[in-house]
Amino acid sequence: MAEHPERDRITGKKFFSDLLKAIDVERGFLYNIKALIRFPGLAIRAYLDGDKTKLLNPFKYFLSSIFLSILSFWLVQKLDPDVVNETEAQWDNIFSSDITTYGSGILTILLLALLVTLIKRKSDYNFFENLIGIIFLFSTYIIIEIPVEFILIPFPDAIYFAPIIPFIYIIWAIKDTFKMSFIVSLITVIPTYIISYAIVGLIIMTLLPNEAKYGYGAYSGIEINIARQEDEKTESWLNEIWETIEDADNYINSPIIIESIHVGGPASTTNLSIGDTILTVNGEKQSYLDFDEYLLYLKPGDTLTLTVLQKGDSLDIPIVLGTKF
């Protein structure tokens, strides 16, 4: 009877030893983050010159950063009350936006490696070595963006500024790694990313179903407006500027009212009245600007429940949505 060779068993000691190696700040994943944030050029050039004992394999590092990004996105959605009740088409829109982001990121990596190779033709590194360097840097870009997004959760209007800090990092890191001037790095990174995003966005929008691009086109049969305050006005250019600022704020923060109800439309068979103040839409507070976008991603046949203030009473009034005119 043949004997099987003795296996290298995974003991508790080996398990925790491997775990500590994974979080070792002197090599591996955490070392990548520390080294590539503090000394990106030094760390990457050492790796390309043959010292591959400390930095994690760039592809493992890249895939790990993508995994952490997806995990953080899921957590942000869970922590953000504005997205708890997203509709199917809104999630399609979010998904397509993420595919565009990751796709444009990969295309940016390839184009940047090509541009760096062309700009630094006399460098010791070829296209694939430059590509490895860019992969390291963009993986770190993704990781830097994660805590920034969590910090901005209480400030939803500022979430679009989340990429600014990672972008500053990537411009500086490319300058440091490939020994460029800051201006050359800047005009290399920004246009490349914009072009990549436009190309991938165009491809994604071509392939997406119309519902994810334009919404389902549900129709409520009501027209809304903001509840305006009539203040005494004075004629002056300064006052006109102030009124413009106030108008912009009103569209975001002022209550919304029903201005008209279409005859024969879905709302015409309900107890809604002109002048009702809309408090919530399907249990969520909506601004004038949010309402139309929210309605865009509902289907004909869906029920829209408006909580309205009508003659001093708060009423929940459902509308079965119809086909958009």
WOPE-V934180 format. One record per residue. N is the residue number from 1. RES is the residue in one letter. PSI is psi as a letter, one per 30 degrees, with the letter a starting at -180 (NA if undefined). OMEGA is omega in whole degrees, 0 to 359 (* if undefined). D_LAST is the distance of its C-alpha to the last C-alpha in whole Angstrom. Layout:
BEGIN
((N	RES	PSI	OMEGA	D_LAST) (N	RES	PSI	OMEGA	D_LAST))
END
This chain:
BEGIN
((1	M	k	184	81) (2	A	k	178	79) (3	E	k	178	78) (4	H	k	177	75) (5	P	k	182	75) (6	E	k	181	75) (7	R	l	173	71) (8	D	j	187	70) (9	R	k	176	69) (10	I	j	179	66) (11	T	l	177	68) (12	G	e	180	67) (13	K	e	180	69) (14	K	e	180	67) (15	F	e	182	64) (16	F	f	176	64) (17	S	e	178	66) (18	D	e	179	63) (19	L	e	180	60) (20	L	e	177	62) (21	K	e	182	62) (22	A	e	182	58) (23	I	g	180	58) (24	D	k	181	61) (25	V	f	178	61) (26	E	f	175	64) (27	R	l	178	62) (28	G	a	191	59) (29	F	e	182	55) (30	L	e	176	56) (31	Y	e	176	59) (32	N	e	183	56) (33	I	e	182	54) (34	K	e	185	57) (35	A	e	185	58) (36	L	f	173	55) (37	I	e	184	54) (38	R	e	185	58) (39	F	i	185	59) (40	P	e	182	57) (41	G	e	181	59) (42	L	e	183	62) (43	A	e	183	60) (44	I	e	179	58) (45	R	e	177	61) (46	A	e	179	64) (47	Y	e	182	62) (48	L	f	180	61) (49	D	g	172	65) (50	G	f	180	66) (51	D	j	183	66) (52	K	g	184	63) (53	T	f	186	65) (54	K	e	181	63) (55	L	k	175	59) (56	L	k	176	57) (57	N	k	187	56) (58	P	e	181	53) (59	F	e	175	51) (60	K	e	180	51) (61	Y	e	180	51) (62	F	e	180	47) (63	L	e	177	46) (64	S	e	180	48) (65	S	e	177	46) (66	I	e	179	42) (67	F	e	180	43) (68	L	e	179	44) (69	S	e	179	41) (70	I	e	178	38) (71	L	e	180	40) (72	S	e	177	40) (73	F	e	180	36) (74	W	e	180	36) (75	L	e	179	38) (76	V	e	178	36) (77	Q	e	180	33) (78	K	e	182	35) (79	L	f	183	36) (80	D	j	183	33) (81	P	f	183	32) (82	D	f	184	28) (83	V	g	182	28) (84	V	e	185	29) (85	N	h	179	26) (86	E	k	178	24) (87	T	l	182	21) (88	E	e	182	22) (89	A	e	177	20) (90	Q	e	176	21) (91	W	e	174	25) (92	D	e	181	24) (93	N	e	177	23) (94	I	e	181	26) (95	F	e	180	28) (96	S	e	178	27) (97	S	e	178	28) (98	D	e	178	31) (99	I	e	178	32) (100	T	e	181	31) (101	T	e	182	34) (102	Y	e	179	36) (103	G	e	179	36) (104	S	e	177	36) (105	G	e	179	39) (106	I	e	178	41) (107	L	e	177	40) (108	T	e	179	42) (109	I	e	181	45) (110	L	e	182	45) (111	L	e	179	45) (112	L	e	178	47) (113	A	e	178	50) (114	L	e	180	50) (115	L	e	179	50) (116	V	e	179	52) (117	T	e	180	55) (118	L	e	182	54) (119	I	e	182	55) (120	K	h	184	58) (121	R	f	182	59) (122	K	g	179	63) (123	S	l	178	62) (124	D	f	186	64) (125	Y	k	179	60) (126	N	a	183	58) (127	F	e	185	55) (128	F	e	176	55) (129	E	e	175	57) (130	N	e	179	54) (131	L	e	177	52) (132	I	e	179	53) (133	G	e	179	54) (134	I	e	178	50) (135	I	e	177	49) (136	F	e	185	51) (137	L	e	181	50) (138	F	e	174	46) (139	S	e	178	47) (140	T	e	174	48) (141	Y	e	181	45) (142	I	e	183	43) (143	I	e	178	46) (144	I	e	183	46) (145	E	f	185	42) (146	I	e	180	42) (147	P	f	178	44) (148	V	e	179	42) (149	E	e	179	39) (150	F	e	179	41) (151	I	e	185	42) (152	L	g	180	39) (153	I	e	180	37) (154	P	f	183	38) (155	F	i	187	36) (156	P	e	180	33) (157	D	f	182	32) (158	A	f	185	35) (159	I	f	181	34) (160	Y	f	178	33) (161	F	f	182	37) (162	A	e	182	38) (163	P	f	187	39) (164	I	e	181	41) (165	I	e	176	44) (166	P	e	179	44) (167	F	e	177	44) (168	I	e	178	47) (169	Y	e	187	49) (170	I	e	178	48) (171	I	e	179	48) (172	W	e	184	52) (173	A	e	177	53) (174	I	e	175	52) (175	K	e	184	54) (176	D	e	185	57) (177	T	e	187	57) (178	F	g	174	57) (179	K	h	176	59) (180	M	l	169	56) (181	S	l	180	56) (182	F	e	181	53) (183	I	e	179	52) (184	V	e	178	52) (185	S	e	181	50) (186	L	e	183	48) (187	I	f	173	47) (188	T	e	187	47) (189	V	e	189	45) (190	I	e	179	42) (191	P	e	180	41) (192	T	e	180	41) (193	Y	e	180	39) (194	I	e	180	36) (195	I	e	180	37) (196	S	e	180	37) (197	Y	e	180	34) (198	A	e	181	32) (199	I	e	181	33) (200	V	e	178	32) (201	G	e	179	29) (202	L	e	179	28) (203	I	e	181	29) (204	I	e	181	28) (205	M	e	178	24) (206	T	e	185	25) (207	L	f	184	26) (208	L	k	170	23) (209	P	l	183	20) (210	N	e	183	17) (211	E	e	182	16) (212	A	f	181	19) (213	K	e	190	18) (214	Y	f	184	15) (215	G	l	184	14) (216	Y	f	175	12) (217	G	h	177	9) (218	A	l	188	9) (219	Y	k	183	7) (220	S	f	181	10) (221	G	g	177	9) (222	I	l	171	12) (223	E	k	182	13) (224	I	l	175	16) (225	N	l	177	19) (226	I	l	176	23) (227	A	j	186	26) (228	R	k	175	28) (229	Q	k	179	32) (230	E	j	179	33) (231	D	l	175	37) (232	E	k	185	39) (233	K	k	175	39) (234	T	k	182	42) (235	E	j	173	41) (236	S	l	181	42) (237	W	e	179	41) (238	L	e	179	42) (239	N	e	178	40) (240	E	e	177	37) (241	I	e	181	37) (242	W	e	179	37) (243	E	e	178	34) (244	T	e	178	32) (245	I	e	180	33) (246	E	e	179	33) (247	D	e	179	29) (248	A	e	179	29) (249	D	e	181	30) (250	N	e	181	28) (251	Y	f	179	25) (252	I	e	191	26) (253	N	f	184	29) (254	S	l	174	28) (255	P	l	177	26) (256	I	k	182	22) (257	I	l	176	21) (258	I	j	184	19) (259	E	e	177	18) (260	S	l	178	16) (261	I	k	183	14) (262	H	k	177	11) (263	V	k	180	13) (264	G	f	179	11) (265	G	l	183	10) (266	P	e	183	12) (267	A	f	185	14) (268	S	f	181	15) (269	T	g	180	17) (270	T	a	179	19) (271	N	g	178	22) (272	L	k	179	20) (273	S	l	175	21) (274	I	k	182	20) (275	G	f	176	23) (276	D	k	175	23) (277	T	k	180	24) (278	I	j	181	23) (279	L	e	179	26) (280	T	l	176	24) (281	V	j	186	21) (282	N	h	176	22) (283	G	f	182	26) (284	E	k	176	26) (285	K	k	180	26) (286	Q	k	174	23) (287	S	l	177	23) (288	Y	e	182	20) (289	L	e	182	20) (290	D	f	191	20) (291	F	e	182	17) (292	D	e	179	14) (293	E	e	178	16) (294	Y	e	181	17) (295	L	e	183	14) (296	L	e	186	13) (297	Y	g	172	15) (298	L	l	182	15) (299	K	l	168	13) (300	P	k	183	11) (301	G	f	175	14) (302	D	l	178	16) (303	T	k	176	18) (304	L	j	180	17) (305	T	j	178	20) (306	L	k	170	21) (307	T	j	187	24) (308	V	l	173	24) (309	L	j	185	27) (310	Q	j	180	27) (311	K	h	177	30) (312	G	f	180	32) (313	D	k	176	31) (314	S	k	184	30) (315	L	k	172	27) (316	D	j	185	25) (317	I	j	180	22) (318	P	k	174	20) (319	I	k	173	16) (320	V	j	189	15) (321	L	k	180	12) (322	G	a	179	9) (323	T	k	182	6) (324	K	k	179	4) (325	F	NA	*	0))
END
